[in-house]
């Protein structure tokens, strides 16, 4: 099969082995797959991953109870028997593999394999293009799983990339007073039309916020996020990137700031939001490429200001 492989260099291969199907797992024929910032970080060295990239997809189940139906898949393949899994923390299973990130080939290929329990049927009213956003939208929803956002809270989202725009749309639904801080007015126009306050002058802000969400994807974003968080406020970290974090954590101690890590989230409510059209994702799509031009797709995804790039199989 054709697959976008990273083995120290990024290349499209046409003879990659079709994945075997272990017991309890399902092979899926990929229809579309998205390119994520995490994929871009992996080729810089993040997680030390080698294999097929990709973890955002929609495809057709080739066996199991949903054979022939469109599905999306949670990216953490858990063991289902350890204490973490039994208490419902599948995404923290110590035996897990992670699609296209850690010891499991990803979805930028013609076929992918995941456990049956990771799969979710896509509602009829959700297009393939929209369904590709299920995974990052679920990640945005994880903020509200980990934290109670009150309608009276003053919240800032840092970053106008794909994840930042999704997080802002999700947080908008809570009724909080919301500010989106980015670098590209054109990318934030969607949120401005939805009634969200936006700015490209984050460094000039002197007020503080109850909750700050860092979706910048780089170390410098943390410094601004820290400055904007009020004493005893909450700083939510969504960014994953290759490299370290400089700076002192002493101010966090002095101001008694709560740090909340947030990554993978719930798929079922993400699909409901897409089905009910409560979150706009089509406007976040940058471009589409056939699989034979997957390397061009990756180059476009890495371009400054690019939105979601999808590979069509």
C-alpha positions as CSV (number, residue, x, y, z in Angstrom):
1,X,0.0,0.0,0.0
2,X,1.0,3.7,-0.3
3,X,2.1,5.3,3.0
4,X,3.8,8.4,4.2
5,X,6.8,7.0,6.1
6,X,9.2,8.8,8.4
7,X,12.4,6.7,9.0
8,X,14.8,9.6,9.6
9,X,13.6,11.2,6.4
10,X,10.1,11.8,5.1
11,X,9.1,9.8,2.0
12,X,6.1,8.4,0.2
13,X,6.5,4.6,-0.3
14,X,4.2,2.5,-2.6
15,X,5.1,-1.0,-1.3
16,X,4.6,-0.6,2.4
17,X,3.2,-3.9,3.9
18,X,-0.6,-4.1,4.5
19,X,-1.1,-4.0,8.3
20,X,-1.9,-7.3,10.0
21,X,-5.0,-7.4,12.1
22,X,-4.4,-8.6,15.7
23,X,-7.4,-10.1,17.7
24,X,-9.8,-7.4,18.8
25,X,-8.6,-4.9,16.1
26,X,-10.1,-3.7,12.9
27,X,-8.5,-2.8,9.6
28,X,-9.8,0.5,8.1
29,X,-9.5,1.7,4.5
30,X,-8.5,5.4,4.9
31,X,-10.6,7.9,3.0
32,X,-9.0,11.1,4.2
33,X,-6.3,12.0,6.7
34,X,-5.2,15.3,8.2
35,X,-1.7,16.6,8.8
36,X,-1.2,17.9,12.4
37,X,1.4,20.1,14.0
38,X,2.4,17.0,16.0
39,X,3.4,15.3,12.6
40,X,5.6,18.3,11.9
41,X,7.2,18.1,15.3
42,X,7.9,14.3,14.8
43,X,10.1,14.9,11.9
44,X,12.1,17.3,14.1
45,X,12.6,14.5,16.6
46,X,9.6,14.7,18.9
47,X,8.9,11.3,20.5
48,X,11.6,9.6,18.5
49,X,8.9,8.0,16.3
50,X,9.7,5.9,13.2
51,X,6.9,4.6,11.0
52,X,3.8,5.8,9.2
53,X,2.7,9.3,10.3
54,X,-0.8,10.6,10.9
55,X,-3.5,10.3,13.5
56,X,-6.5,12.3,12.2
57,X,-8.6,10.3,9.7
58,X,-11.9,9.0,8.5
59,X,-12.2,5.6,6.8
60,X,-14.3,2.6,6.1
61,X,-14.2,-0.3,8.6
62,X,-13.3,-3.5,6.7
63,X,-14.5,-6.0,9.4
64,X,-16.2,-6.1,12.8
65,X,-19.7,-4.9,13.7
66,X,-19.3,-1.6,11.7
67,X,-18.0,-3.2,8.5
68,X,-18.5,-0.9,5.6
69,X,-19.4,2.1,7.7
70,X,-17.4,5.3,8.1
71,X,-15.4,5.5,11.3
72,X,-13.0,7.7,13.1
73,X,-10.6,6.4,15.7
74,X,-9.2,7.4,19.1
75,X,-5.4,7.4,18.9
76,X,-4.5,5.6,22.1
77,X,-4.6,1.8,21.8
78,X,-4.9,0.7,25.4
79,X,-4.7,-2.7,27.0
80,X,-8.2,-2.5,28.6
81,X,-7.1,-4.5,31.7
82,X,-4.7,-2.4,33.7
83,X,-5.7,-0.2,36.7
84,X,-5.6,3.0,34.5
85,X,-7.9,1.4,31.9
86,X,-10.3,0.0,34.5
87,X,-10.7,3.5,36.1
88,X,-11.5,5.0,32.6
89,X,-8.0,6.5,32.0
90,X,-7.4,4.7,28.7
91,X,-5.3,7.5,27.3
92,X,-2.9,7.0,30.2
93,X,-2.6,3.2,29.9
94,X,1.1,2.4,30.6
95,X,0.9,-0.3,27.9
96,X,-0.7,1.9,25.2
97,X,0.6,2.5,21.7
98,X,-0.4,5.8,20.0
99,X,-1.4,6.1,16.4
100,X,1.3,7.6,14.3
101,X,3.2,8.9,17.4
102,X,4.4,5.9,19.5
103,X,5.0,2.4,18.3
104,X,1.9,2.2,16.1
105,X,1.7,3.0,12.3
106,X,-0.5,6.0,11.6
107,X,-3.3,7.0,9.2
108,X,-1.3,8.6,6.4
109,X,-1.6,5.4,4.5
110,X,-4.2,3.5,2.5
111,X,-5.0,1.3,5.5
112,X,-4.7,1.6,9.2
113,X,-5.4,-0.8,12.2
114,X,-7.0,0.1,15.5
115,X,-8.7,-1.7,18.3
116,X,-12.5,-2.0,17.9
117,X,-13.0,0.0,21.2
118,X,-11.2,3.0,19.7
119,X,-13.6,3.4,16.8
120,X,-16.7,5.7,16.5
121,X,-19.2,5.6,13.7
122,X,-19.5,9.0,11.8
123,X,-23.0,10.4,11.7
124,X,-24.6,10.7,8.2
125,X,-24.7,14.5,8.5
126,X,-21.0,14.8,8.9
127,X,-18.9,15.0,5.7
128,X,-15.6,13.2,5.3
129,X,-13.8,16.5,5.3
130,X,-15.5,17.5,8.6
131,X,-14.9,14.0,10.2
132,X,-11.1,14.5,9.8
133,X,-11.4,17.2,12.5
134,X,-12.9,14.8,15.1
135,X,-9.6,14.1,16.8
136,X,-8.4,17.7,17.2
137,X,-11.9,18.8,18.2
138,X,-11.9,16.1,20.9
139,X,-8.6,17.5,22.1
140,X,-10.2,20.9,22.4
141,X,-13.1,19.4,24.4
142,X,-10.6,17.9,26.8
143,X,-10.2,21.4,28.3
144,X,-13.8,21.3,29.5
145,X,-13.3,17.7,30.7
146,X,-10.3,18.7,32.9
147,X,-11.6,22.1,34.0
148,X,-14.9,23.8,34.9
149,X,-15.1,26.9,32.8
150,X,-17.7,29.2,34.3
151,X,-19.8,31.7,32.2
152,X,-18.3,34.4,34.5
153,X,-14.7,33.4,33.8
154,X,-12.4,35.7,31.7
155,X,-10.5,33.3,29.4
156,X,-7.7,33.8,26.9
157,X,-6.7,31.4,24.2
158,X,-3.1,31.9,22.8
159,X,-2.5,30.7,19.2
160,X,-4.5,31.0,16.0
161,X,-3.4,27.7,14.6
162,X,-5.9,24.9,13.9
163,X,-6.1,23.7,17.6
164,X,-6.3,27.3,18.9
165,X,-9.2,28.1,16.7
166,X,-11.0,24.9,17.7
167,X,-10.3,25.5,21.4
168,X,-11.7,29.0,21.1
169,X,-14.9,27.7,19.4
170,X,-15.4,25.1,22.1
171,X,-14.8,27.6,25.0
172,X,-17.2,30.1,23.3
173,X,-20.0,27.6,23.9
174,X,-19.5,27.9,27.7
175,X,-20.6,31.6,27.6
176,X,-17.3,32.8,29.2
177,X,-15.8,36.2,28.3
178,X,-13.2,35.1,25.7
179,X,-10.2,36.6,24.0
180,X,-8.3,34.9,21.2
181,X,-4.7,36.1,20.8
182,X,-2.8,35.3,17.6
183,X,-0.6,36.7,14.9
184,X,-2.8,36.5,11.8
185,X,-6.0,38.6,11.7
186,X,-7.2,36.7,8.7
187,X,-7.1,33.4,10.5
188,X,-9.0,34.7,13.5
189,X,-11.7,36.3,11.3
190,X,-13.9,33.2,11.7
191,X,-14.0,33.7,15.5
192,X,-14.5,37.4,15.2
193,X,-17.6,36.7,13.1
194,X,-18.8,34.4,15.9
195,X,-18.6,37.3,18.3
196,X,-15.3,36.4,19.9
197,X,-12.9,39.2,20.7
198,X,-9.6,38.8,18.9
199,X,-6.2,40.6,18.9
200,X,-2.8,40.4,17.3
201,X,-1.3,42.5,20.1
202,X,-0.8,40.0,22.8
203,X,2.4,41.5,24.1
204,X,0.5,44.8,24.8
205,X,-2.2,43.2,27.0
206,X,-1.9,44.3,30.6
207,X,-5.0,42.7,32.1
208,X,-5.0,39.2,33.6
209,X,-7.3,36.2,33.1
210,X,-8.9,33.5,35.2
211,X,-8.0,30.8,32.6
212,X,-5.3,31.0,29.9
213,X,-5.0,28.2,27.3
214,X,-1.6,27.9,25.5
215,X,-2.1,26.5,22.0
216,X,0.9,28.3,20.5
217,X,3.0,25.2,19.8
218,X,6.3,26.7,20.9
219,X,8.2,27.6,24.1
220,X,7.7,31.3,23.9
221,X,4.0,30.9,24.1
222,X,4.3,29.7,27.7
223,X,6.0,32.9,28.8
224,X,3.1,35.0,27.6
225,X,0.5,32.6,28.9
226,X,2.2,32.7,32.3
227,X,2.2,36.5,32.3
228,X,-1.5,36.7,31.5
229,X,-2.6,34.2,34.2
230,X,-3.9,35.9,37.3
231,X,-2.7,34.8,40.8
232,X,-4.5,31.6,41.7
233,X,-5.6,31.4,38.1
234,X,-5.3,28.3,35.8
235,X,-2.9,27.8,32.9
236,X,-3.9,25.1,30.5
237,X,-1.1,23.6,28.4
238,X,-2.1,22.2,25.0
239,X,1.2,22.6,23.2
240,X,3.4,19.7,22.3
241,X,6.7,20.3,20.6
242,X,10.3,19.0,20.2
243,X,12.6,20.7,22.6
244,X,12.7,22.0,26.1
245,X,11.1,24.8,28.1
246,X,13.3,27.6,29.4
247,X,12.5,30.0,32.2
248,X,11.8,29.8,35.9
249,X,8.8,28.1,37.5
250,X,9.2,30.2,40.7
251,X,6.5,32.8,39.6
252,X,4.0,29.9,39.3
253,X,4.7,29.0,42.9
254,X,4.6,32.5,44.2
255,X,1.2,33.2,42.4
256,X,-0.1,29.7,43.2
257,X,-1.1,29.2,39.6
258,X,-2.7,25.8,38.7
259,X,-1.1,24.1,35.7
260,X,-3.3,21.7,33.8
261,X,-2.0,19.5,31.1
262,X,-4.5,18.6,28.4
263,X,-4.2,16.5,25.3
264,X,-6.5,13.7,23.9
265,X,-10.3,14.1,24.5
266,X,-13.7,12.6,24.0
267,X,-14.8,11.6,20.5
268,X,-18.5,11.1,21.0
269,X,-19.2,14.8,21.9
270,X,-16.9,15.9,19.2
271,X,-19.0,14.1,16.6
272,X,-22.2,15.6,18.1
273,X,-20.8,19.1,17.8
274,X,-19.9,18.4,14.2
275,X,-23.3,16.8,13.5
276,X,-25.1,19.8,15.1
277,X,-22.9,22.3,13.3
278,X,-22.0,24.0,16.5
279,X,-18.4,24.2,15.5
280,X,-17.2,25.4,12.1
281,X,-14.4,23.3,10.6
282,X,-14.7,23.7,6.8
283,X,-13.2,27.2,7.1
284,X,-10.2,25.7,8.9
285,X,-9.3,23.6,5.8
286,X,-6.4,25.0,3.9
287,X,-6.1,22.5,1.0
288,X,-6.4,18.9,-0.2
289,X,-3.9,16.7,-2.0
290,X,-4.2,13.2,-3.5
291,X,-2.0,10.7,-1.8
292,X,0.5,10.7,-4.6
293,X,1.3,14.3,-3.7
294,X,1.5,13.6,0.0
295,X,5.0,15.2,0.2
296,X,3.6,18.4,-1.3
297,X,0.8,18.2,1.3
298,X,3.3,18.0,4.1
299,X,5.3,20.9,2.7
300,X,2.1,23.0,2.5
301,X,1.2,22.0,6.1
302,X,4.6,23.3,7.3
303,X,4.2,26.6,5.5
304,X,3.7,29.7,7.8
305,X,0.0,30.5,8.2
306,X,-1.2,27.2,6.8
307,X,-4.5,25.8,8.1
308,X,-5.5,22.1,8.0
309,X,-4.1,20.2,5.0
310,X,-5.8,16.9,4.1
311,X,-4.6,14.0,2.1
312,X,-7.3,12.2,0.0
313,X,-7.0,8.5,-0.7
